[in-house]
Amino acid sequence: MDKLEKPKWTEFDGTSSELEMSELLYGLVRMLKPKLLVETGTYKGFTTAWLADAIKENNYGEFISCDINEEYITLAQKYLSSLELSKFVELRCISSYLVEELKEADFIYSDSDYQCRAKEIELAKKGCIIVIHDTSLESWKRYSPTSKYLGDTLATYDGLTFDVSRGFSIIRK
Ligand SMILES: C[S@@+](CC[C@H](N)C(=O)[O-])C[C@H]1O[C@@H](n2cnc3c(N)ncnc32)[C@H](O)[C@@H]1O
């Protein structure tokens, strides 16, 4: 019975998405088959690998993942190479705001710094599906209590917000 008392999400560290988040993104990308997919915040490439695998399985779509930290891009590149997934994603060491494709993407996983995410949503085109991570009130207090609470921005869009683990939302711009 203990197993049923409190669910746990699979965390590698406090920065990578939970494994369950990556698995959900894999399923969404497999189902929706976006032509242009952008991930903001590559970090060590754990979710990037799931998304690249979905693009590989779809045999369709372009995928760009960006991070402002060169060390993370190098680590992610190595990780993706080890999985033979490099050719399914273009890694860029650049701020999400400067990724021109962000404005044209059909699907965005917004997972850069907390305070960047509202701007990323603003830049996305109408109709884009955007998954935003860390949307719970606890995440806001933990990551960026001095910036605007993301929940207030998200409430102005059609979508669903789930208050599980660190929280996430799926919206249609
Ligand atoms: C929460 S981590 C990303 C986790 C990753 N998506 C995963 O699932 O494992 C946030 C990353 O965003 C990067 N970052 C911060 N500001 C950024 C920006 N403006 N554009 C792109 N990346 C940014 C940080 O360097 C950091 O590696």
The ligand as an ORCA input file, in Angstrom:
! r2SCAN-3c Opt
* xyz 0 1
  C      16.080     24.068    -16.798
  S      17.550     23.990    -17.769
  C      17.006     23.098    -19.187
  C      16.748     21.639    -18.930
  C      16.573     20.807    -20.177
  N      15.547     21.335    -21.058
  C      16.206     19.385    -19.792
  O      15.035     19.007    -19.933
  O      17.091     18.651    -19.326
  C      17.662     25.652    -18.311
  C      18.778     25.925    -19.307
  O      18.458     27.138    -19.988
  C      19.632     27.808    -20.302
  N      19.257     29.202    -20.595
  C      19.090     30.239    -19.751
  N      18.666     31.342    -20.396
  C      18.557     30.987    -21.709
  C      18.153     31.675    -22.894
  N      17.782     32.961    -22.865
  N      18.164     31.000    -24.050
  C      18.530     29.691    -24.092
  N      18.917     29.000    -23.021
  C      18.934     29.632    -21.839
  C      20.541     27.574    -19.095
  O      21.897     27.712    -19.431
  C      20.161     26.136    -18.714
  O      21.059     25.191    -19.249
*
